């Protein structure tokens, strides 16, 4: 990672149920949502400078990197009608995009980043079962010469970081294990996301 870049890494267990209005009149997860937003806001303030960037890493059914895909809030019924009060901060989400919508966990992460006040571009690395993203990808380093524990295919190229950078790992479960009955591909993607998170922490600590 370039010496001029600073990297902040956070990991949160997220779902669309955290968004205001998704659970109906009773905002079941209001307290949990505020905990996440309270953690995100100071980190976002630190990258609100020229060159500051925000990246989301989340499990999905297919691997891709995108900056233009919109959260799929309709999947949760969030935009289903007047019975669900939409937050002004989320009003622009769900706009027409040339790209397929983000998968559920990435959708929750991007929506919560918007609620926390981030209005700039967000890069999203969605990790599918067929491939992972390397720690070097996330930290802005060069591509590895051999597969890593969380990536058995070539990593997605990421531009070198030149400013402060926030990486938010959005997971569905704290232990990386989805419940029995979950799609096998998504369960593996969740496992890969957790493995990558720990790989990034080792990379930052300088531990091989």
PyMOL commands that set and color helices and strands:
alter all, ss='L'
color gray80, all
select helices_A, chain A and resi 16-18+30-46+73-76+88-90+104-115+135-139+184-205
alter helices_A, ss='H'
color red, helices_A
select strands_A, chain A and resi 7-13+53-59+64-66+123-127+165-171
alter strands_A, ss='S'
color yellow, strands_A
deselect
rebuild
show_as cartoon
